[in-house]
Amino acid sequence: MTKEKGQETPALARNRRARFDYHVLETWEAGIELTGGEVKSCRDGSASLAEAFAAFDEGGRELFLRDMRVQPYLPAGRIGFESRDPVRPKRLLMHRAELRKRYAQVREKGLAIVPLKLYVARGRIKVELALVQGKEKGDKRQALKEKGAKKELARLRDR
């Protein structure tokens, strides 16, 4: 089965508020370090990126995804294998040069890194990360007005 151009991979979890709350400047893909039960739970759709954000450790050598909730996988819990905290920090897997570049951007410009979606690519669970800058209240109102105008135009076209 080949992937056609423009076809998007189905998401296991999405951060729907991210594009509303932030200006997305750049996106990229990273691997995520999960346990077996967490992988099965993510594939079942029991993961949430609603409050998740990425943060570097003290030296900027590793990037962790914090506050991503992965519900325990019930069959693994029944036999005593899965006893992890559902919101434990999960290490993101990226090349060292990429980590240095992102660390410099976040430190100097006052930007943040936020996950946009969790998906399966090439048999592995990946996370789409975005370099973001916070929106002002007026920007959010403008975005809502534009969205309403687009809906109205689409409704009038469909008549």
Secondary structure, DSSP 8 states (H G I E B T S, - for coil): ----TT----EEEE-TTHHHHEEEEEEEEEEE---HHHHHHHHTT-EE-TT-EEEE-TTSS-EEEES-EE---HHHHHTT-----TT--EEEE--HHHHHHHHHHHHHH--EEEEEEEEEETTEEEEEEEEEEE--HHHHHHHHHHHHHHHHHHHHHT-
